[in-house]
């Protein structure tokens, strides 16, 4: 008989601040996301702490009173991990650790930890390790408690390097080695991409946990790993897909997130080559999420960073089956109507209307709702790109309704 696997979640608290640039409402959104990140990493959030400040305290991020309040709560409730919503400086992390006796993490460290759990291939593990080393280097001094016993005086003078300098040199050497390793794998992957011929390349992009892998499984009849957690997909998956009789390459890429660590963008730039070299982007959006407009903005910002913002793009609004809007009673004259009260039809008449009917789709990848419309739109767009590249192939691929179905997905 199989034994049940018992998962022990670490008792955690999450911390954020309200500033001039970050309202209470915005902080709640970020902390909701941070709680989901903590759950994905294996933590159970038991309490949230927040403080209004003009700017973060350069020494301890929060004020002295709030730090003492958190310290008391940690001792009374046996908390093992504190996660801060913003990236802490090395000195802030060191100072907080001296006051509070538990693990101190920030958003960047948490995301790196999730990526380390999810990395399956040698390439992904190398990229994550590089990001971790870059993050670790300036924080080494606060991580080695045995250095507190180092003293000067007799027998301690003379040439040589201190233990912290040795550690830093080892990490720098490791970073150089990992960068070289990534260069070699990049060359191999560039060769693989070159060997794929002149097929049209389509890339799925979007925020993390919006259903990109589910959509890829539905359209490509493949078996890409799917889970309702953040960053379920870390390795880029490329499949040959055939809609009717038209073949093309479809790639599923790593999801994006707000406040994405710069170390990850740098180390995963090579993974995002699939996006850079794509002929068409399918920007998948979870329309059932209350912050989906912020998600679109975050994805567009990263696409701009990797110089892919000007590519032909179809907006695919997914999870319409889960979309729910707030309602106002007829006799309620006090409640102000906001975008959270919009129906799907009303959303379609907002800025989405300006994108044009040809650039927006509303589907459910799980229930395959409006899926035929999705297939037709992708077919027509890929066909247009293909016959622009190969005009003499125009008669091979007729209009979607006239094309013959051919199920030979590889």
C-alpha positions in Angstrom: 0.0 0.0 0.0 1.4 3.4 -0.9 2.1 5.7 2.0 0.6 9.2 1.9 3.1 11.9 1.4 2.9 14.4 4.3 3.9 18.0 3.3 5.1 20.2 6.1 4.4 23.8 5.3 6.7 26.3 7.0 4.8 28.8 9.2 5.5 32.2 7.6 4.5 35.8 7.8 4.6 38.3 4.9 5.5 42.0 5.2 5.0 45.1 3.0 4.9 48.9 3.2 2.5 51.6 2.0 4.4 54.5 0.4 3.6 57.5 -1.8 4.1 55.2 -4.9 2.3 52.2 -3.4 -1.3 52.6 -2.1 -3.0 50.3 0.4 -5.0 48.7 -2.3 -1.9 48.1 -4.4 -0.1 46.6 -1.4 -3.0 44.2 -0.8 -2.7 43.0 -4.5 1.1 42.5 -4.1 0.7 40.7 -0.7 -2.0 38.4 -2.2 0.5 37.5 -4.9 3.3 37.1 -2.3 1.1 34.7 -0.3 0.6 32.6 -3.4 4.3 32.6 -4.1 5.0 31.6 -0.5 2.5 28.7 -0.8 4.1 27.6 -4.1 7.5 27.6 -2.3 6.1 25.4 0.6 5.1 28.0 3.1 1.8 28.7 5.0 1.2 32.4 5.6 -0.4 32.9 9.0 -0.3 36.7 9.3 0.4 39.9 7.3 2.2 43.0 8.6 2.2 46.4 6.9 3.4 49.9 7.7 2.8 53.3 6.2 6.1 55.0 5.5 7.4 57.8 3.2 10.3 55.5 2.2 11.8 52.3 3.5 14.1 52.6 6.5 17.7 52.2 5.1 18.7 50.2 8.2 15.8 47.8 8.9 13.3 48.5 6.0 10.5 49.0 8.6 10.4 51.3 11.6 11.9 50.1 15.0 8.5 49.7 16.6 7.1 47.5 13.8 10.2 45.4 13.8 9.8 44.8 17.6 6.1 43.9 17.0 7.1 41.3 14.4 9.8 40.0 16.6 7.3 39.4 19.5 4.8 37.7 17.2 7.6 35.4 15.8 8.6 34.3 19.3 5.0 33.7 20.5 3.8 31.8 17.4 7.0 29.8 16.5 7.3 31.4 13.0 10.1 30.0 10.9 10.2 32.4 7.9 9.5 36.1 7.2 9.1 37.2 3.6 9.4 40.9 2.6 7.5 42.0 -0.5 10.4 44.2 -1.7 14.0 43.4 -2.3 16.1 44.0 0.8 19.6 45.4 0.7 22.4 43.2 2.1 22.7 45.5 5.2 18.9 45.5 5.8 18.8 41.7 5.7 21.8 41.6 8.1 20.3 44.1 10.5 16.9 42.4 10.6 18.5 39.0 11.2 20.3 40.4 14.2 17.0 41.4 15.8 14.7 38.6 14.7 15.9 35.0 15.0 14.3 33.3 12.0 14.8 33.1 8.2 14.6 36.5 6.5 13.7 36.3 2.8 12.6 38.9 0.3 10.5 38.6 -2.9 13.6 38.0 -5.1 15.0 35.3 -2.8 11.6 33.6 -2.8 11.2 33.6 -6.6 14.7 32.2 -6.9 13.9 29.4 -4.5 10.7 28.5 -6.5 12.8 28.5 -9.7 15.4 26.2 -8.1 12.5 23.8 -7.1 11.0 23.8 -10.6 14.3 23.6 -12.7 14.2 20.2 -14.4 16.8 20.3 -17.2 20.5 21.0 -16.9 20.1 24.3 -18.7 17.4 25.6 -16.4 19.4 24.5 -13.3 22.4 26.4 -14.7 20.4 29.5 -15.3 18.9 29.4 -11.8 22.2 28.8 -10.1 23.7 31.8 -12.0 20.9 34.0 -10.8 21.3 32.7 -7.2 25.1 33.3 -7.2 24.6 36.9 -8.5 22.0 37.5 -5.7 24.3 35.8 -3.1 27.5 37.6 -3.8 26.8 40.9 -2.0 25.1 39.1 0.8 27.9 36.7 1.8 29.0 38.7 4.9 25.6 38.3 6.6 25.3 34.5 5.9 28.3 33.2 7.7 27.9 33.4 11.5 31.3 31.7 12.1 33.0 34.9 10.9 31.8 36.6 14.1 34.6 34.7 16.0 37.3 36.1 13.7 39.6 38.4 15.7 42.8 40.3 14.9 45.9 40.3 17.0 48.8 37.9 17.4 49.0 35.3 14.7 46.2 36.9 12.7 48.3 39.4 10.8 50.2 38.9 7.6 49.5 38.1 3.9 46.6 36.0 2.7 42.9 36.6 2.5 40.1 36.4 5.1 37.5 33.7 4.9 34.9 36.1 3.5 37.2 37.1 0.7 37.9 33.4 -0.1 34.1 32.8 -0.3 33.6 35.8 -2.5 36.3 34.6 -4.9 34.8 31.1 -5.0 31.4 32.6 -5.9 32.9 34.9 -8.6 34.7 31.9 -10.1 31.5 30.0 -10.1 29.6 32.8 -11.8 32.3 33.0 -14.6 32.1 29.2 -15.0 28.2 29.2 -15.2 28.3 32.1 -17.8 30.7 30.0 -20.0 28.5 27.0 -19.6 25.4 29.0 -20.7 27.3 30.3 -23.7 28.0 26.7 -24.8 24.4 25.7 -24.4 23.2 28.8 -26.2 25.3 27.9 -29.2 23.7 24.4 -29.2 20.2 25.8 -28.9 20.9 28.3 -31.7 21.9 25.4 -33.9 18.7 23.5 -32.9 16.6 26.6 -33.8 18.4 26.9 -37.1 17.7 23.3 -37.9 14.0 23.7 -37.6 13.8 25.1 -41.1 11.6 28.0 -42.2 8.4 27.0 -40.3 6.4 29.8 -38.8 7.2 30.1 -35.0 4.5 31.0 -32.6 5.3 31.7 -28.9 2.9 31.7 -25.9 3.7 34.6 -23.5 2.0 35.9 -20.5 1.9 36.3 -16.7 2.6 33.2 -14.6 -0.4 30.9 -14.0 -2.7 32.2 -16.8 -3.1 28.9 -18.5 -0.4 28.9 -21.2 0.6 25.2 -20.7 -3.1 24.2 -20.6 -3.7 26.1 -23.9 -0.6 24.4 -25.5 -1.9 21.0 -24.4 -5.3 21.7 -25.9 -4.1 23.1 -29.3 -1.1 20.8 -29.7 -2.4 17.5 -28.2 0.8 17.4 -26.1 1.4 16.6 -22.4 3.2 19.7 -21.0 3.2 19.8 -17.2 0.2 21.8 -15.8 -0.4 22.8 -12.2 -2.3 25.6 -10.4 0.8 27.1 -9.0 3.1 30.0 -10.0 6.0 29.1 -12.4 4.8 25.5 -13.1 6.6 25.9 -16.5 10.3 26.8 -16.3 11.8 25.1 -19.3 10.7 26.3 -22.8 8.8 23.6 -24.6 8.6 23.6 -28.4 6.1 21.4 -30.3 5.2 21.0 -34.0 1.5 21.7 -34.2 -0.8 21.2 -37.2 -4.1 23.1 -37.5 -6.1 21.7 -40.5 -3.2 21.0 -42.9 -0.9 23.9 -41.8 2.1 23.0 -39.7 3.9 25.5 -37.4 6.1 25.5 -34.2 4.4 26.5 -30.9 6.6 27.3 -27.9 5.5 27.5 -24.2 7.7 29.9 -22.3 8.4 30.8 -18.6 5.7 33.0 -17.1 6.4 36.6 -16.2 5.6 38.3 -12.8 5.6 41.8 -11.4 8.8 42.9 -9.6 10.7 40.2 -11.5 14.2 40.0 -10.2 16.8 41.6 -12.6 19.1 38.6 -12.0 16.4 36.3 -13.4 15.8 38.5 -16.5 19.5 38.5 -17.2 20.1 34.8 -16.7 16.9 33.8 -18.5 17.4 36.0 -21.5 18.7 33.1 -23.5 15.5 31.1 -22.7 13.5 34.0 -23.9 15.2 33.7 -27.3 12.2 31.6 -28.3 10.1 34.8 -27.8 12.7 37.0 -29.6 12.8 34.7 -32.7 9.0 34.1 -32.8 7.0 35.4 -35.8 3.8 35.6 -33.8 3.1 36.1 -30.1 0.0 34.7 -28.4 -0.3 37.0 -25.3 -2.4 34.8 -22.8 -4.3 36.8 -20.1 -6.2 35.3 -17.2 -9.3 37.6 -17.4 -10.8 36.0 -14.3 -8.0 37.6 -12.2 -9.0 41.0 -10.7 -5.6 42.5 -11.6 -5.3 41.3 -15.1 -4.7 44.8 -16.5 -1.6 45.1 -14.3 -0.5 41.7 -15.5 -0.7 42.8 -19.1 1.3 45.9 -18.3 4.0 43.8 -16.5 4.3 41.4 -19.5 4.5 44.3 -22.0 7.3 45.9 -19.9 9.4 42.7 -20.0 8.7 42.2 -23.8 10.0 45.8 -24.2 13.1 44.8 -22.2 13.9 41.9 -24.4 13.1 43.9 -27.6 10.0 41.9 -28.6 7.2 44.5 -28.0 6.7 45.2 -31.7 6.0 41.7 -32.9 2.6 40.7 -34.3 0.5 39.8 -31.2 -2.9 38.2 -30.6 -4.4 38.9 -27.1 -5.9 35.7 -25.8 -8.2 36.3 -22.9 -8.4 32.9 -21.2 -10.5 31.5 -18.3 -13.7 33.2 -19.4 -15.5 30.2 -17.6 -14.1 31.5 -14.3 -14.8 35.2 -14.9 -17.2 36.7 -12.3 -18.1 40.4 -12.0 -19.4 42.3 -9.0 -23.1 43.3 -9.1 -24.9 46.3 -7.6 -28.5 46.1 -6.3 -31.0 48.3 -8.0 -31.8 50.1 -4.7 -28.1 50.6 -3.9 -27.4 54.3 -4.7 -24.1 54.5 -2.7 -21.9 52.0 -4.4 -19.8 53.5 -7.2 -19.5 51.4 -10.4 -16.0 50.4 -11.3 -14.3 48.1 -13.8 -14.8 45.2 -11.3 -18.6 45.5 -12.2 -18.0 45.1 -15.9 -19.4 42.1 -17.7 -17.4 40.4 -20.5 -19.4 42.2 -23.1 -18.6 45.6 -21.5 -14.9 44.8 -21.3 -15.0 44.0 -25.0 -16.2 47.6 -25.6 -13.4 49.2 -23.6 -9.7 49.6 -24.7 -10.0 45.9 -25.9 -12.2 47.2 -28.8 -9.3 49.4 -30.0 -7.1 46.3 -30.4 -9.5 45.1 -33.1 -11.5 41.9 -33.6 -8.6 40.3 -35.4 -6.3 40.8 -32.4 -8.5 39.7 -29.5 -9.9 36.3 -28.6 -12.0 35.2 -25.5 -11.6 31.5 -24.7 -11.5 28.9 -22.0 -8.6 26.5 -22.6 -9.9 24.0 -20.0 -13.5 23.8 -21.4 -12.4 24.5 -25.0 -15.0 27.3 -25.1 -14.7 29.4 -28.4 -11.9 27.0 -29.3 -12.9 26.7 -33.0 -12.7 30.5 -33.3 -9.2 30.4 -31.7 -8.0 27.7 -34.1 -9.3 29.7 -37.1 -7.7 32.9 -36.0 -4.3 31.3 -35.4 -4.6 29.4 -38.7 -5.4 32.5 -40.7 -2.6 34.6 -39.0 0.1 31.8 -39.4 -1.1 31.3 -43.0 -0.6 35.0 -43.8 2.9 34.9 -42.4 3.7 31.7 -44.3 2.5 32.9 -47.7 4.3 36.2 -47.3 7.5 34.2 -46.8 6.6 31.6 -49.5 4.1 33.1 -52.0 4.2 30.0 -54.2 2.7 28.0 -51.3 -0.5 30.0 -51.3 -2.6 27.2 -52.9 -1.4 24.6 -50.4 -3.1 26.4 -47.6 -6.6 27.7 -48.5 -8.9 29.6 -46.2 -9.7 27.9 -42.9 -13.2 26.8 -43.9 -11.9 25.2 -47.1 -8.8 23.5 -45.6 -8.8 19.8 -45.0 -8.3 18.6 -41.4 -5.0 16.7 -40.9 -4.3 15.2 -37.5 -0.6 14.4 -37.6 0.7 16.5 -34.6 4.2 15.3 -33.8 
